[in-house]
Amino acid sequence: MTNLQAQFLKMLDEYGYDIFNLDMVRDTGRFSNAQISQALRSLTNSGIINKLERGKFVKDGFSDEFVIGNFLAPDGGIAYWSALNAHGLTEQFPNVVYVQTSRRAGEFTHQNLRYKFIKVNASKVTGYVKNGYGNHIYQITDVEKTIVDCFDLPHHAGWYPEIIKAFNRAKINAKKLVKSCKAIDNLSVTKRLGYLSEALNKTGMEFFIDYAQSILGNEYSLFEIDGKSNGNYHSRWKLIINMPEKEILEMANS
């Protein structure tokens, strides 16, 4: 190993940079741009450092997928099915890391693990808490935002069997749920969650139910998005219940 390589790795250790970008290295003031390019070229060629994408790198062996996912989309955070699992609301472990962001879309693969970036309007990029420590901190949607996101885009969360069960299990702050619904701005989601709150006799949801009732409108929505268009019309929640209610209860308690 050359002296430059050794000094570069020592710098990474001193700053705790298991994952880093060029600006982070430049800001240390330890190396010129030419030295940074030379060190990174030789260290990536030898496999000691892996290139994630342009200007972003990770030490070989660093495998915290949530930190990596959030580093690749720093405006957002871990969400949808990944967040459901992290919050203990599903036993299913997705083989994809779901990241919510307003700045990129598509997929990325690192160490045989897929990262899926779900691009949403900037107003929906909210409701995060921080986990981890030091340079390994990452953002993840809180329980309430996770639930609302999953009902907004259920195909990123294992579909209705998973999200109904998750809602039934979750300890929810009704005021935070209202805040998340306002951010998502999907009236059908709010109605579905209001209906489920009552159907499942979920405690502590009165504030949310009152809010949901106050914005209902007159138009009916499907309970299961993309499901069949016929079913029982639920006038209180302006929903077409297009799956058997017995099945909904079975999903909730599975």
C-alpha positions in Angstrom: 0.0 0.0 0.0 1.3 3.4 -0.9 1.8 6.2 1.6 -1.0 8.2 -0.1 -3.4 5.3 0.2 -2.5 4.7 3.8 -3.0 8.4 4.7 -6.3 8.5 2.8 -7.7 5.5 4.7 -6.4 7.0 8.0 -8.3 10.1 7.3 -11.5 8.1 6.6 -11.1 6.3 9.9 -10.5 9.6 11.8 -13.6 11.2 10.5 -15.7 8.0 10.7 -16.4 8.1 6.9 -17.5 4.6 6.0 -19.6 6.2 3.3 -18.7 9.5 1.8 -18.7 11.9 -1.1 -16.0 14.0 -2.7 -17.1 17.2 -0.9 -16.7 15.5 2.5 -13.1 14.5 1.6 -12.3 17.9 0.2 -13.6 19.7 3.3 -11.0 17.9 5.4 -8.3 19.9 3.7 -6.0 17.0 3.9 -5.5 16.4 0.1 -5.4 18.2 -3.2 -7.9 17.3 -5.8 -5.2 15.4 -7.7 -4.3 13.4 -4.6 -8.0 12.6 -4.0 -8.5 11.3 -7.5 -5.3 9.2 -7.4 -6.1 7.7 -4.0 -9.7 6.9 -4.9 -8.7 5.4 -8.3 -6.1 3.1 -6.7 -8.3 2.1 -3.7 -11.4 1.3 -5.8 -9.2 -0.7 -8.3 -8.0 -2.8 -5.3 -11.5 -3.2 -3.9 -10.8 -1.5 -0.6 -13.3 1.2 -1.5 -16.4 0.7 -3.7 -17.9 3.4 -5.9 -21.6 3.8 -5.4 -22.2 6.3 -8.1 -20.5 9.4 -9.4 -18.8 11.2 -6.5 -20.1 8.8 -3.8 -18.1 6.0 -2.3 -18.3 3.3 0.5 -15.7 1.3 2.3 -15.7 -2.4 1.3 -17.6 -4.3 3.9 -19.9 -1.5 5.0 -23.4 -2.9 4.6 -25.9 -0.8 6.5 -28.5 -0.6 3.8 -30.6 2.1 5.4 -27.6 4.4 5.7 -26.6 3.7 2.1 -30.1 4.3 0.9 -30.6 7.6 2.6 -27.1 8.7 1.6 -28.1 8.2 -2.1 -31.2 10.3 -1.6 -30.5 12.6 1.3 -33.6 14.7 0.9 -35.8 11.8 1.8 -35.5 8.6 3.8 -36.3 4.9 4.3 -40.1 4.3 3.7 -42.9 2.0 2.6 -42.3 -1.7 3.1 -38.8 -1.2 4.5 -40.2 1.2 7.1 -43.0 -1.2 7.9 -40.5 -3.9 8.7 -38.2 -1.6 10.7 -41.1 -0.5 12.9 -42.0 -4.1 13.5 -45.4 -3.9 11.7 -44.7 -6.8 9.4 -42.8 -10.0 9.6 -42.2 -9.9 5.8 -38.6 -8.8 5.0 -38.5 -7.1 1.6 -35.5 -7.9 -0.6 -35.6 -4.3 -1.8 -34.7 -1.1 0.2 -37.5 1.4 -0.4 -36.4 5.0 -0.3 -38.8 8.0 -0.6 -37.4 11.1 -2.3 -38.4 14.0 -4.5 -35.2 14.1 -6.5 -34.7 10.7 -8.2 -36.5 7.6 -9.4 -35.6 4.2 -10.5 -33.4 1.4 -9.0 -29.8 1.0 -7.9 -28.0 -2.2 -7.0 -25.1 -2.5 -4.5 -23.7 -5.8 -3.1 -26.6 -7.7 -4.7 -29.2 -5.6 -2.9 -31.7 -3.5 -4.8 -32.5 0.1 -3.8 -35.8 1.4 -5.1 -36.3 5.2 -5.2 -39.9 6.3 -5.1 -40.1 9.8 -6.4 -43.0 11.8 -4.9 -43.9 15.5 -4.7 -41.7 17.5 -2.4 -44.6 18.2 -0.1 -44.8 14.4 0.6 -41.2 14.2 1.8 -41.9 14.7 5.4 -42.7 12.8 8.6 -39.2 11.4 9.2 -37.3 10.4 12.4 -33.6 9.9 12.6 -32.0 6.6 13.7 -28.4 5.5 14.0 -25.5 7.5 15.4 -22.6 9.6 14.2 -22.0 9.3 10.5 -24.4 6.4 10.4 -27.5 8.4 11.0 -30.4 7.9 8.5 -33.9 9.1 8.2 -37.0 6.9 8.2 -40.6 7.7 8.1 -42.3 7.6 11.5 -45.1 5.1 12.2 -47.9 7.4 11.2 -46.3 8.6 7.9 -45.3 5.0 7.1 -48.9 3.9 7.4 -50.2 6.8 5.2 -47.5 6.3 2.6 -48.3 2.6 2.4 -52.0 3.2 1.8 -51.1 5.9 -0.7 -48.8 3.5 -2.7 -49.7 0.0 -1.5 -47.8 -1.7 -4.3 -44.6 -0.6 -2.5 -45.7 -2.2 0.7 -46.9 -5.7 0.1 -50.4 -4.7 -0.8 -53.5 -4.8 1.3 -52.9 -7.9 3.4 -49.7 -6.3 4.8 -50.9 -2.7 5.2 -54.2 -3.6 6.9 -52.4 -5.8 9.3 -49.8 -3.1 9.9 -52.5 -0.5 10.6 -54.2 -2.8 13.1 -50.9 -3.4 14.9 -49.5 0.1 15.0 -49.7 2.4 18.0 -50.8 5.6 16.3 -50.9 9.2 17.4 -54.1 10.5 15.9 -52.8 14.0 15.5 -49.7 12.9 13.8 -51.8 10.7 11.5 -53.9 13.8 10.5 -50.6 15.7 9.8 -49.4 12.9 7.6 -52.7 12.7 5.7 -52.6 16.4 5.0 -49.1 16.1 3.6 -50.0 13.2 1.3 -53.2 15.0 0.3 -55.0 11.8 -0.8 -58.6 12.0 0.3 -59.2 8.3 -0.6 -56.4 7.3 1.8 -57.9 9.3 4.6 -61.3 7.7 4.1 -59.9 4.2 4.1 -58.0 4.8 7.3 -61.1 6.4 8.9 -63.2 3.4 7.9 -60.6 0.9 9.2 -60.3 2.9 12.5 -64.0 2.2 13.2 -64.2 -1.3 11.6 -61.3 -2.5 13.8 -62.4 -0.5 16.9 -59.0 1.1 17.1 -58.6 3.1 20.3 -57.5 6.7 20.5 -58.6 7.6 17.0 -61.4 10.0 17.7 -59.4 13.1 16.7 -58.5 11.5 13.4 -62.0 10.2 12.7 -63.5 13.7 13.3 -60.9 15.2 10.9 -61.6 12.5 8.3 -65.4 13.0 8.5 -65.0 16.8 8.1 -63.3 16.5 4.7 -65.3 13.6 3.2 -67.1 15.2 0.3 -69.7 13.4 -1.7 -67.7 11.3 -4.2 -67.2 7.6 -3.5 -63.8 5.9 -3.6 -62.8 2.3 -3.9 -61.6 0.7 -0.7 -59.1 -1.4 -2.5 -57.4 0.7 -5.2 -57.3 -1.0 -8.6 -59.8 -3.6 -7.2 -63.2 -4.5 -8.7 -65.5 -1.5 -9.1 -68.5 -3.0 -7.4 -69.2 -3.7 -3.7 -71.1 -2.4 -0.7 -71.6 1.3 -0.6 -70.5 2.6 2.8 -72.3 6.0 3.1 -70.6 7.1 6.3 -67.2 6.9 4.7 -68.1 7.4 1.1 -66.3 4.1 0.2 -67.2 1.2 -2.1 -66.1 -1.7 0.1 -64.9 -3.9 -2.8 -63.6 -6.8 -0.8 -65.4 -8.9 1.8 -65.5 -7.2 5.2 -64.8 -10.6 6.8 -61.6 -10.8 4.7 -60.6 -7.3 5.8 -60.9 -8.4 9.5 -58.9 -11.6 8.7 -56.1 -9.5 7.2 -56.1 -7.2 10.2 -55.7 -10.1 12.6 -53.4 -12.3 10.6 
